[in-house]
Amino acid sequence: MTDSILSKAATMEIPINSNGDSRTAEDDGLEQGAQIGGSLDEIVGTLPVAMDLQQVMVSGPNLNETSIVSGGYGGAAEGIIPTSSIKDIRSKSRGITPSHSATSRIANQPGHYPAPSMHHSNSNPSMMSEEATRGVAVEKFDSVKKWSINTYKCTKQMFSERFGRGTKTVDLELEAQIDVLRETKMKYEHILRLARELTNHFYNMVQTQQALGDTFADLSQKSPELQDEFGYNAETQRLLCKNGETLLGAINFFVSSINTLVNKTMEDTLLTIKMYENARLEFDAYRTDLEELSVGPRDAAAMVRIEIAQQQYQIHKDKYERLHSDVSIKLKFLEENKVKVMHKQLLLFHNAVSAYFAGNQQQLEQTLRQFNVKLKPPGSDKPSWLEEQ
């Protein structure tokens, strides 16, 4: 069989494309073996050649640029077999695809590390978001739990005080001051309401006087026989209107100061008092809870509960004492501020009203200068021509 293969190989023609080296007898045997249908490994096994296939591929011509042209005895059938097909045949005969073998060689090189899994990297953000969501939920649950326990204790303490079964921490002196403040605020609110009504009524009167003075002035021009009488009355109404506007400025200043005292200063103190009363209720609730636990059993679990109750009692006691001090200080400063403000405003109101009804225009204007009351010029409330554009 070997002789027949060698005799047929003599008729083969091998063109060279790049390096110009001629083919050897071993290469002819490989080509003829591939043509008759045998696999590459079987033909290499039948050739009486001691050279290994790997050495042939290294020392032989460049197979990437070499093409094999084969023909039969009669030259009737010719074909071109690319050398890449021989590499594919060799790879298939070993059961490895070219892409697999390249990947395997890269993966087996020293110092090579496989790429991280995308599934693992994508799972980390989801796990972190789940942990964050879980943490927020736990925090909200703890907050609701503490609020529920605190509300239950305070409600229980409130009903106990209402029905006379619970004890209440009371500062008689401070409670009396708080009651006086609430009563004073109600009376000052009544003064503020009446002063606003007086302002509205007096403003309407001033507008009426101004309209009446304009009408008298118009009739004095159109009635020659009553020109002097209409003129006197028009001048009087204009003077009253001017003094009325001055008095309105004093009353508005009085109303603004009373409004600040009642709805800002007193309201801020009452807000602190409300916080103080809530702190007092919480303090009594946790104090009662601690007293009930103290008279109970003294096992290990009870001692833990007593320790926790003692801590909560101390926290609410400190809060109660702090707000108690704040309320005392604010009540003191509020009383001093109230006396100072009302002394000034009552004096202004008295002097302005007395000067107006006495017809003393100079004294009325002097009173406003004394208390630094600035009147708005007529028409100042109207928008300017630039704003109207």
C-alpha atoms as one frame of an Amber mdcrd trajectory, in Angstrom:
protein
   0.000   0.000   0.000   2.896   2.318   0.788   4.448   1.733  -2.637   1.201
   2.565  -4.427   0.842   5.794  -2.426   4.405   6.865  -3.216   3.972   6.088
  -6.940   0.812   8.209  -7.112   2.455  11.043  -5.219   4.960  11.433  -8.091
   2.214  12.833 -10.336   1.101  15.550  -7.850   1.916  19.204  -8.533   2.507
  21.534  -5.572   2.616  25.313  -6.313   4.312  27.578  -3.776   2.775  31.019
  -2.931   5.064  32.664  -0.389   8.321  31.078   0.775   9.285  29.119  -2.375
  10.202  25.859  -0.557   9.263  22.593  -2.323   7.158  19.886  -0.686   8.731
  16.779   0.790   7.729  13.168   0.293   6.136  13.115   3.715   3.829  16.002
   2.733   2.905  14.160  -0.494   1.940  11.167   1.526  -0.258  13.304   3.778
  -2.027  14.873   0.787  -2.649  11.550  -0.937  -3.902  10.035   2.289  -6.397
  12.871   2.688  -7.568  12.367  -0.921  -8.353   8.669  -0.578 -10.574   9.376
   2.397  -8.437   8.383   5.386  -8.124  10.570   8.430  -4.993  12.590   9.042
  -3.822  10.537  12.005  -4.177   7.220  10.095  -2.095   8.487   7.148   0.623
   9.791   9.438   0.700   6.362  11.073   1.167   4.585   7.711   4.020   6.770
   6.450   7.476   5.373   7.020   8.736   8.670   8.273  10.298   9.306  11.676
   9.386  13.028  11.715   6.509  14.031  13.974   3.539  15.960  12.573   4.220
  18.942  14.833   7.814  19.178  13.590   6.566  19.084   9.974   4.170  21.969
  10.680   6.963  24.011  12.306   9.813  23.303   9.857   7.689  23.085   6.715
   6.161  25.876   4.660   3.654  28.351   6.020   0.363  26.495   5.816  -1.722
  29.659   6.116  -0.414  30.861   2.736  -0.099  27.471   0.982  -2.715  25.824
  -1.206  -2.631  22.210  -2.381  -3.615  21.402  -5.962  -4.221  17.716  -6.678
  -5.115  15.929  -9.835  -5.853  12.358 -10.952  -3.968  10.222 -13.349  -5.875
  11.555 -16.338  -6.099  15.163 -15.072  -9.865  15.113 -15.511 -10.665  16.132
 -11.959  -8.761  18.935 -10.223  -9.527  20.673  -6.957  -8.009  23.142  -4.469
  -7.952  22.112  -0.821  -7.078  24.995   1.567  -4.704  24.120   4.330  -7.131
  25.495   6.928  -9.341  22.466   6.225  -6.472  20.209   7.252  -6.264  22.049
  10.582  -9.992  21.633  11.019  -9.697  17.903  10.253  -6.940  17.569  12.812
  -8.932  19.450  15.418 -12.079  17.426  14.771 -10.140  14.170  14.910  -9.037
  15.160  18.415 -12.558  16.178  19.384 -11.722  19.911  20.042 -13.032  22.866
  18.083 -10.596  25.666  17.254 -12.384  28.235  19.396 -12.456  25.822  22.324
  -8.771  25.035  22.069  -7.812  28.753  21.945  -9.938  29.461  24.977  -8.473
  26.494  26.820  -4.880  27.606  26.097  -5.609  31.160  27.341  -7.349  29.891
  30.443  -4.449  27.543  31.291  -1.762  30.217  31.029  -0.146  31.182  34.315
  -1.250  34.516  35.751  -4.589  34.394  33.963  -7.675  35.020  36.093 -11.195
  34.304  34.947 -13.545  37.250  34.463 -15.989  37.833  37.300 -19.510  36.573
  36.865 -22.032  39.223  35.870 -24.745  37.466  37.858 -22.732  37.816  41.030
 -22.043  41.533  40.435 -25.676  42.206  39.676 -26.819  40.402  42.786 -24.792
  42.660  45.141 -26.785  45.909  44.511 -30.060  44.043  44.870 -28.916  42.540
  48.153 -27.770  45.946  49.410 -31.087  47.563  48.454 -32.986  44.785  50.198
 -30.917  45.262  53.348 -31.467  49.032  53.261 -35.223  48.569  52.806 -35.269
  46.074  55.640 -33.359  48.507  57.866 -35.820  51.331  57.168 -38.767  49.033
  57.855 -37.271  47.915  61.164 -36.592  51.517  62.163 -40.177  52.535  61.377
 -41.518  49.545  63.248 -39.462  50.460  66.330 -40.668  54.064  66.123 -44.312
  52.985  65.889 -43.789  50.549  68.741 -42.314  53.216  71.037 -45.079  55.662
  70.100 -47.768  53.058  70.812 -46.317  52.190  74.215 -45.940  55.870  75.153
 -49.484  56.680  73.997 -50.922  53.761  75.935 -49.160  54.778  79.154 -50.156
  58.441  78.814 -53.795  57.575  78.038 -53.917  55.264  81.016 -52.467  57.972
  83.274 -54.909  60.582  81.936 -57.960  58.422  82.627 -56.602  57.542  86.052
 -56.352  61.245  86.888 -59.817  61.951  85.494 -61.441  59.254  87.610 -59.399
  60.055  90.703 -57.424  56.812  90.860 -54.016  58.202  89.859 -51.650  60.740
  91.356 -50.639  63.951  89.584 -47.534  66.079  89.939 -48.669  69.652  90.595
 -46.780  72.913  91.079 -49.433  75.161  92.621 -47.581  78.420  92.073 -46.802
  77.685  88.441 -50.322  76.427  87.758 -51.750  79.661  89.169 -49.529  81.738
  86.864 -50.599  79.668  83.878 -54.279  80.170  84.704 -53.737  83.929  85.026
 -52.006  83.990  81.634 -54.867  82.162  79.935 -57.409  84.519  81.457 -55.322
  87.566  80.527 -55.012  86.344  76.950 -58.780  86.001  76.655 -59.309  89.581
  77.907 -56.632  90.970  75.608 -58.196  89.177  72.675 -61.463  90.910  73.554
 -59.694  94.305  73.634 -58.096  93.531  70.262 -61.448  92.617  68.734 -63.094
  95.823  70.006 -60.180  97.974  68.838 -60.470  96.508  65.355 -64.178  97.251
  65.300 -63.476 100.822  66.407 -60.922 101.159  63.626 -63.380  99.942  60.997
 -66.173 102.220  62.232 -63.909 105.237  62.531 -62.480 104.612  59.072 -65.991
 104.575  57.637 -66.754 107.820  59.491 -63.646 109.489  58.074 -64.582 108.400
  54.572 -68.058 109.766  55.116 -66.658 113.094  56.348 -64.426 113.331  53.319
 -67.340 112.676  50.956 -69.486 115.177  52.812 -66.787 117.841  52.640 -66.417
 117.320  48.864 -70.162 117.640  48.432 -70.265 120.889  50.458 -67.409 122.295
  48.390 -69.187 121.450  45.158 -72.455 123.036  46.312 -70.626 126.199  47.374
 -69.573 126.658  43.753 -73.023 125.979  42.355 -75.111 127.924  44.930 -74.007
 131.555  45.067 -76.622 132.431  47.690 -75.231 129.729  50.096 -71.616 129.846
  49.075 -70.295 130.990  52.459 -72.322 128.473  54.498 -71.325 125.542  52.288
 -67.741 126.725  52.340 -67.552 126.806  56.171 -68.943 123.303  56.472 -66.688
 121.958  53.736 -63.623 123.378  55.506 -64.742 121.895  58.858 -65.269 118.410
  57.381 -61.902 118.518  55.684 -60.232 119.422  58.974 -62.083 116.629  60.789
 -61.107 114.209  58.031 -57.452 115.172  58.359 -57.482 114.774  62.133 -59.404
 111.508  61.765 -56.705 110.106  59.533 -54.123 111.050  62.161 -56.155 109.331
  64.870 -56.575 106.290  62.628 -52.792 106.028  62.420 -52.555 106.005  66.234
 -55.322 103.406  66.580 -53.772 101.171  63.932 -50.453 101.297  65.777 -52.271
 100.372  68.993 -54.009  97.423  67.299 -50.774  96.167  65.723 -48.932  96.192
  69.059 -51.755  94.388  70.889 -51.932  91.813  68.098 -48.190  91.098  68.410
 -48.464  90.763  72.174 -51.462  88.411  72.061 -50.899  86.268  68.981 -47.117
  85.994  69.071 -45.645  86.601  72.520 -48.436  85.048  74.577 -49.029  82.307
  72.030 -45.368  81.287  72.124 -45.503  81.047  75.923 -48.701  78.992  75.778
 -47.064  76.626  73.286 -44.230  76.038  75.754 -46.829  75.483  78.474 -48.535
  72.857  76.338 -45.234  71.026  75.871 -44.690  71.250  79.623 -48.092  69.714
  80.349 -47.419  66.834  77.938 -44.044  66.236  79.573 -45.734  66.262  82.995
 -48.241  63.641  81.861 -45.480  61.418  80.447 -43.429  61.821  83.618 -46.358
  60.765  85.813 -47.150  57.828  83.510 -43.619  56.404  83.693 -43.430  57.197
  87.407 -46.601  55.174  88.004 -45.248  52.348  85.851 -42.033  52.244  87.895
 -43.959  52.233  91.158 -46.111  49.322  89.998 -43.048  47.303  88.964 -41.269
  48.069  92.222 -44.003  46.429  94.333 -44.071  43.308  92.140 -41.878  40.181
  92.147 -38.091  40.485  92.027 -37.049  37.714  89.664 -34.481  38.149  86.878
 -37.007  39.184  84.214 -38.687  41.630  86.591 -35.350  43.211  87.480 -34.637
  43.816  83.795 -38.028  45.494  83.374 -37.450  47.599  86.472 -34.090  48.758
  85.159 -35.601  49.744  81.814 -38.459  51.546  83.582 -35.955  53.383  85.770
 -34.099  54.618  82.686 -37.312  55.819  81.010 -38.403  57.491  84.246 -35.125
  59.392  84.492 -35.341  60.523  80.843 -38.866  61.901  81.245 -38.018  63.439
  84.608 -35.180  65.437  83.043 -37.482  66.552  80.228 -40.177  67.601  82.698
 -37.762  69.613  84.843 -36.252  71.337  81.807 -39.651  72.432  80.477 -40.738
  73.463  83.966 -37.784  75.834  84.097 -38.510  77.145  80.577 -42.119  77.921
  81.452 -41.143  79.777  84.627 -38.627  81.936  82.752 -41.013  82.708  79.888
 -43.823  83.667  82.246 -41.520  86.088  84.026 -40.321  87.762  80.830 -43.829
  87.816  79.401 -45.142  89.718  82.409 -42.373  92.299  82.142 -42.892  92.709
  78.397 -46.656  92.982  78.777 -46.392  95.779  81.318 -43.908  97.712  79.197
 -45.875  97.387  75.957 -49.287  98.135  77.464 -48.016 101.186  79.349 -46.838
 102.736  76.096 -49.879 101.763  74.044 -52.475 102.862  76.603 -50.785 106.231
  76.964 -50.728 106.673  73.199 -54.380 105.730  72.852 -55.484 108.102  75.608
 -53.535 111.150  74.384 -54.525 110.628  70.744 -58.249 110.240  71.434 -58.281
 113.180  73.864 -56.500 115.475  71.403 -58.802 114.484  68.547 -62.069 115.114
  70.338 -60.686 118.309  71.873 -59.936 119.548  68.381 -56.302 120.119  69.228
 -54.545 119.273  65.998 -51.098 120.285  67.250 -51.319 118.082  70.344 -52.527
 115.165  68.218 -49.573 115.469  65.877 -47.194 115.895  68.813 -48.540 112.702
  70.384 -47.757 110.710  67.245 -44.246 112.149  67.094 -43.733 111.316  70.755
 -44.467 107.636  70.160 -42.705 107.472  66.783 -45.876 106.731  64.857 -45.424
 107.383  61.146 -48.489 108.078  59.058 -48.826 106.831  55.516 -49.294 109.641
  53.021 -52.651 109.742  51.201 -52.708 107.412  48.234 -49.728 105.357  49.409
 -51.796 102.185  49.277 -52.426 102.680  45.565 -49.950 101.049  43.143 -47.549
 103.309  41.275 -47.947 104.053  37.587 -45.058 101.697  36.845 -46.813  98.828
  38.651 -50.008  99.509  36.747 -48.244  99.095  33.389
